[in-house]
Amino acid sequence: MKIIFVALFAFSCTANAAIRTWTNTLGGNWFSPINWSPNGVPGTIDTVNITNDGTYTVSIPTGTVAVASINLGGSSGTQTLAFDTSETLTNAGSIRANGILNMSNGSLLGSVVVQPGGQIIFSSPGNKFLNAFTLINQGTVTWTDGQLLNGGQPATVISNGGQWLITGNNPFSPNAGQTNTPVWINTGLLRPCGGSGASQISNFNFANLGGGTVDTQFGTLRFGGGTRTLLGGTFTASSGAL
């Protein structure tokens, strides 16, 4: 896994940050300049808004995306950002009601807040990397397939106050050689609700706080590793589940 750091230096002239808004409500490719207003592919210091109403998909099929922040989700319809790319860099992101981030490959860096009504979907068998990443979920995360990996400094933090649904059988574990222990704080619902095998959350400092529920409906949910675990809230399993 290669991470590229880009340094920006100011000399006699500097680039100006832009707010770029997606305008093509038929959907299309992120890297097509005409899909944005003002025209142009968003750059490292730009703020991106994919908030126009309608049902459409913005696709990132290849390449690297680096922006200052992304706001995803409008007031009606469904706005989907789909990527199957090597790396996606965001300093900050917000997935609002009606917004869906569909991640089938690649990496997330920085921080994302999923607001009520917003969604993240981890789909397809490809590995997904959440490196030095903070995810605050108040909406719905659906993990359907593929291994989730974390690493980097600072350690990854998952704060789940919404729903985290697991419908496959895969591990969420650290990269090889990772020395920082990630943190998972659960005040919402963590629920395996599909698949007959085992899903595993490995090497997290896991805290199920008051109001947090871990509810295994299908298969097996395993926790392993970590140095500090707080077992509060509620743990339940349906018949035949572990």
C-alpha positions in Angstrom: 0.0 0.0 0.0 1.6 3.3 -1.1 0.5 6.6 0.3 1.6 9.8 -1.5 1.9 13.0 0.4 1.6 16.2 -1.7 3.2 19.4 -0.4 1.9 22.7 -1.6 4.3 25.7 -1.5 3.3 29.3 -2.1 5.7 31.4 -4.2 4.8 34.4 -6.3 1.3 33.1 -7.0 -1.1 30.7 -5.2 -4.0 28.6 -6.3 -7.5 29.6 -5.2 -9.8 27.1 -3.5 -13.1 26.5 -5.3 -16.5 25.2 -4.4 -17.4 22.7 -7.1 -20.9 21.4 -7.4 -22.0 18.4 -9.4 -24.5 19.4 -12.0 -25.2 16.3 -14.2 -28.3 14.7 -12.7 -27.9 11.8 -15.2 -24.7 10.8 -13.4 -21.3 10.4 -14.9 -17.5 10.3 -14.4 -15.9 12.4 -11.6 -13.0 13.3 -13.9 -15.2 14.9 -16.6 -14.8 18.7 -16.2 -18.2 19.5 -17.7 -20.0 17.7 -14.9 -19.0 20.3 -12.4 -19.8 24.0 -11.8 -17.6 25.8 -12.3 -16.2 23.5 -14.9 -13.1 21.6 -13.8 -12.1 18.5 -12.0 -12.0 19.2 -8.2 -8.5 19.6 -6.8 -6.8 19.2 -3.5 -8.0 22.5 -2.0 -11.5 22.4 -3.4 -14.8 21.7 -1.6 -17.1 19.3 -3.4 -20.9 19.4 -3.3 -22.8 16.4 -4.7 -26.1 17.7 -3.4 -28.4 18.5 -6.4 -31.7 16.6 -6.1 -32.3 13.6 -8.3 -31.3 9.9 -8.5 -27.9 9.5 -10.1 -24.4 8.0 -9.6 -21.0 9.8 -9.7 -18.4 7.2 -10.6 -14.7 7.1 -9.8 -13.6 4.0 -11.8 -9.8 4.6 -11.6 -7.3 7.0 -10.3 -6.8 9.1 -7.2 -9.1 11.7 -5.7 -7.8 14.3 -3.4 -10.0 17.1 -2.2 -10.4 19.3 0.9 -13.9 18.0 1.7 -17.0 16.3 0.1 -20.6 16.9 0.9 -22.8 14.1 -0.4 -26.6 14.0 -0.3 -29.5 16.3 -1.3 -33.0 16.9 -0.2 -34.7 14.3 -2.5 -33.7 11.3 -4.7 -30.6 9.3 -4.1 -27.1 10.7 -4.8 -24.5 7.9 -5.0 -20.7 8.3 -5.1 -19.3 5.0 -6.3 -15.6 4.2 -6.5 -13.4 1.3 -7.4 -10.1 3.1 -7.3 -6.6 2.9 -5.8 -6.9 5.6 -3.3 -9.4 8.3 -2.2 -8.2 11.1 0.0 -10.5 13.5 1.9 -9.6 15.8 4.7 -13.2 15.8 5.8 -16.5 14.5 4.4 -20.2 14.6 5.2 -22.7 12.1 4.0 -26.2 13.6 4.4 -29.7 12.1 4.1 -30.1 10.6 0.6 -26.4 10.3 0.1 -24.7 6.9 -0.5 -21.0 6.3 -0.6 -20.5 2.9 -2.3 -17.0 1.7 -1.8 -15.8 -1.4 -3.6 -12.1 -0.9 -3.4 -9.4 1.6 -2.4 -8.8 3.8 0.7 -10.4 6.4 2.9 -8.3 8.9 4.7 -9.2 11.8 7.0 -12.7 11.8 8.5 -16.3 11.2 7.4 -19.6 11.9 9.3 -22.6 9.9 8.2 -25.6 11.9 9.2 -29.1 10.3 9.8 -30.4 9.0 6.5 -26.9 8.8 4.9 -25.3 5.5 4.0 -21.9 3.9 3.4 -21.9 0.5 1.6 -18.7 -1.6 1.6 -19.3 -3.9 -1.4 -17.5 -6.4 -3.6 -14.7 -8.8 -2.6 -11.9 -6.1 -2.9 -10.0 -5.0 0.1 -10.9 -1.6 1.6 -8.4 0.5 3.6 -9.5 2.9 6.4 -6.1 4.4 7.2 -5.7 7.1 9.9 -9.4 7.5 9.5 -12.2 8.7 11.7 -15.7 7.5 10.9 -18.7 8.9 12.9 -21.8 7.1 11.9 -25.3 8.3 12.8 -26.8 6.8 9.7 -26.3 3.3 8.2 -23.2 1.4 7.3 -23.7 -1.9 5.4 -20.7 -4.1 5.1 -21.6 -6.7 2.4 -18.3 -8.1 1.2 -14.5 -7.7 1.2 -11.9 -7.4 4.0 -11.7 -4.1 5.8 -8.2 -3.0 6.9 -6.9 -0.1 9.0 -3.5 1.5 9.6 -1.6 4.7 9.8 -1.1 7.3 12.4 -3.2 8.4 14.2 -5.1 5.2 14.7 -8.4 4.6 13.1 -11.5 5.5 15.1 -15.0 4.1 14.5 -17.8 5.7 16.4 -21.1 4.0 15.6 -24.2 5.7 16.9 -26.4 4.5 14.0 -26.6 1.1 12.4 -23.6 -1.0 11.3 -25.0 -4.0 9.4 -22.9 -7.0 8.4 -24.3 -9.2 5.6 -21.1 -11.1 4.6 -18.3 -13.1 6.3 -15.1 -11.1 6.5 -12.6 -9.6 8.9 -11.9 -6.0 9.9 -8.3 -6.1 10.9 -5.1 -4.1 10.9 -2.6 -3.8 8.1 0.5 -6.0 8.5 3.0 -4.3 10.9 0.4 -2.0 12.3 1.4 -0.9 15.8 -1.4 1.6 16.6 -4.5 0.1 18.2 -7.7 1.3 16.5 -10.8 2.2 18.6 -14.4 1.2 18.1 -17.0 3.0 20.2 -20.5 1.6 19.9 -23.6 3.5 21.1 -25.8 2.3 18.3 -26.6 -1.1 16.6 -23.9 -3.5 15.4 -25.8 -6.4 13.7 -24.6 -9.3 11.6 -27.8 -10.0 9.7 -26.6 -12.2 6.8 -24.1 -14.9 6.0 -23.7 -18.3 7.7 -20.0 -18.0 8.5 -17.9 -15.8 10.7 -17.2 -12.0 10.7 -14.4 -10.7 12.9 -13.5 -7.4 14.4 -9.8 -7.8 15.3 -7.4 -5.8 17.4 -9.8 -2.9 18.2 -10.1 -1.4 21.6 -13.9 -2.0 21.6 -16.3 -0.2 23.9 -20.0 -1.1 23.9 -21.4 1.8 25.9 -24.8 2.3 27.4 -27.4 2.2 24.6 -25.1 0.2 22.4 -26.4 -3.1 21.1 -24.5 -6.0 19.5 -27.2 -8.3 18.0 -26.0 -11.4 16.0 -28.9 -12.7 13.9 -26.9 -14.9 11.5 -23.5 -16.7 11.7 -20.8 -15.8 14.2 -19.4 -12.5 15.2 -15.9 -12.7 16.8 -13.9 -10.1 18.6 -10.1 -10.6 19.1 -7.0 -8.7 20.2 -7.0 -5.1 21.5 -5.8 -4.1 24.9 -8.9 -2.5 26.4 -12.5 -3.7 26.1 -15.6 -2.3 27.7 -18.6 -4.6 27.7 -21.6 -2.4 28.5 -24.9 -2.1 26.7 -26.6 -5.2 25.3 -25.4 -8.3 23.6 -27.9 -10.7 22.0 -27.9 -13.6 19.6 -30.7 -15.3 17.7 -31.1 -19.0 17.7 -28.3 -20.7 15.8 -26.1 -17.6 15.9 -23.1 -16.9 18.1 
